[in-house]
Amino acid sequence: SSSTTVVTRPSSSTTQTTSQSSTTATIPSAANDLAAYFAAATDLDQRLKAAATAANGAIGTNEITISQSIIDAINAADPSVAAREIPAGLPPGVLLPVLTVQSDLTSRFYAFRGFVNADPGVIPRVNPTPGSMSAADYLLTCLGNGNQAARLFPADMATARTAASKAPALVPIDPSSQ
């Protein structure tokens, strides 16, 4: 007797579905150790943008109106919150980009000093003492000091994230270590 093997091929009307399970293992990196910092820095970036919108809205053609709500919005963007999330032991290739991000946040925050140091109220935009800097001029000059840091922040944050993703996970450091 002869044996016959029948092989059938799926026709064009037959659908085959295959599923393949793949597991991707993530390699721990310094990015995991900096997750809390990156979240805090991103939150502060949004708070600083909100404070800038509020401050810019207070600037009129003839006067600047400072309200307590503007001062509160600025104070809510204190960069020391993020600084506390920077872990010890970062390698130099990660530390510099992270500190650059922190510097951007700090520069932007302190650009609002004129608003925070002023009392709520209306500041005229005319200079009562020609040849000297008026209070309004001081406020506007301070605000301008945060411009470059605000523009650089997205790229600096991306650089810090990339550096952290390429660096190995941090080795825990004894808090009493010098």
C-alpha positions in Angstrom: 0.0 0.0 0.0 1.1 3.5 -0.6 0.9 6.4 1.7 -0.2 9.8 0.6 0.3 13.0 2.4 -2.1 15.8 1.7 -0.9 19.3 2.2 -3.4 22.1 2.0 -2.5 25.7 1.7 -4.7 28.4 3.0 -6.7 30.0 0.2 -6.9 33.7 -0.1 -10.2 33.6 1.8 -8.6 31.9 4.8 -7.2 34.1 7.5 -4.4 32.9 9.8 -3.7 34.7 13.1 -0.6 34.1 15.0 0.3 35.7 18.3 3.7 35.9 19.6 4.5 36.9 23.2 7.5 39.0 23.7 9.0 40.1 26.9 11.3 43.1 26.8 13.5 43.4 29.8 14.4 46.9 30.7 17.9 47.5 31.9 18.0 49.7 35.0 19.6 53.0 34.3 20.1 56.3 36.1 16.8 57.4 34.4 15.0 55.2 36.9 16.8 56.9 39.7 16.0 60.4 38.3 12.3 59.7 37.6 11.1 61.7 40.6 13.4 64.6 39.6 12.2 64.6 36.0 8.6 64.6 37.1 9.2 67.5 39.6 11.1 69.5 36.9 8.4 69.0 34.4 5.8 70.1 36.9 7.8 73.2 37.8 8.2 74.0 34.1 4.4 74.1 33.8 4.1 76.2 37.0 6.7 78.6 35.7 4.8 79.0 32.4 1.6 79.7 34.4 3.4 82.3 36.5 4.9 83.9 33.3 1.4 84.0 31.8 0.0 85.7 34.9 2.9 88.2 35.1 2.7 89.0 31.4 -1.0 89.6 31.8 -0.3 92.1 34.6 1.8 94.3 32.3 -0.2 97.1 30.7 0.7 99.9 28.5 0.7 102.5 31.3 1.0 100.3 34.5 1.9 96.9 35.9 -0.7 95.5 38.3 0.7 93.0 40.8 -1.8 90.9 42.7 -1.4 88.4 45.5 -2.5 85.6 43.1 0.5 86.4 40.8 2.9 86.3 43.7 1.3 83.0 44.9 1.7 81.5 41.4 5.3 82.5 41.3 6.0 81.1 44.8 4.3 77.8 43.8 7.1 77.3 41.3 10.0 77.2 43.8 12.7 75.1 42.1 14.0 73.8 45.5 11.2 71.2 45.3 12.9 69.6 42.3 16.4 70.0 43.7 15.6 67.8 46.7 14.8 65.0 44.2 18.3 64.9 42.7 19.9 61.7 44.0 23.4 61.6 45.2 26.1 59.7 43.3 25.2 60.9 39.7 28.2 60.3 37.3 29.5 63.6 35.8 28.0 62.8 32.4 24.6 62.8 34.0 25.2 65.4 36.8 26.0 68.3 34.4 22.9 67.9 32.3 20.7 67.5 35.4 22.3 70.6 37.0 21.7 72.5 33.8 18.0 71.7 33.9 18.0 72.8 37.6 19.8 76.0 36.6 17.1 76.7 34.0 14.4 76.3 36.5 16.2 78.5 39.1 17.0 81.2 36.6 13.4 81.4 35.5 12.1 81.4 39.1 14.4 84.2 40.2 13.5 86.3 37.1 10.3 86.9 39.0 12.0 88.5 42.0 10.8 92.0 41.0 7.2 90.8 41.3 7.7 88.8 44.5 9.6 91.6 46.3 7.0 94.2 45.3 3.8 94.9 47.3 0.6 94.0 45.6 -0.7 97.1 43.8 -0.2 99.2 40.7 3.2 100.4 39.5 3.1 103.1 36.9 5.3 102.6 33.8 6.4 106.2 33.7 9.8 107.0 35.2 9.4 109.7 37.9 13.2 110.1 38.1 14.7 110.3 34.6 18.2 108.8 34.4 17.4 106.1 36.9 15.7 102.7 36.6 12.0 102.9 37.6 10.3 100.1 39.5 8.5 99.1 36.3 11.8 99.0 34.4 13.3 96.8 37.1 10.4 94.3 36.9 10.7 94.1 33.1 14.4 93.7 33.2 14.1 90.9 35.8 11.6 89.1 33.6 13.8 89.3 30.6 16.5 87.5 32.6 14.5 84.3 32.5 13.9 84.3 28.7 17.0 82.3 27.6 16.5 79.6 30.3 12.9 79.2 29.3 13.9 78.8 25.7 16.7 76.3 26.5 14.7 74.2 29.0 13.1 71.7 26.6 16.4 70.8 24.9 18.3 70.7 28.3 15.6 68.4 29.7 15.9 66.1 26.7 19.7 66.1 27.0 19.4 65.2 30.7 16.9 62.4 30.0 19.2 60.9 27.3 22.3 61.1 29.5 20.4 59.4 32.3 19.0 56.6 30.1 22.5 55.8 28.9 24.1 55.7 32.4 23.9 52.7 34.7 21.7 52.7 37.7 23.1 54.5 40.7 24.8 52.7 43.5 23.2 53.7 46.8 25.4 56.0 48.9 25.5 55.9 52.6 23.9 59.2 53.8 26.7 59.7 56.3 29.3 59.5 53.6 31.3 62.6 52.8 
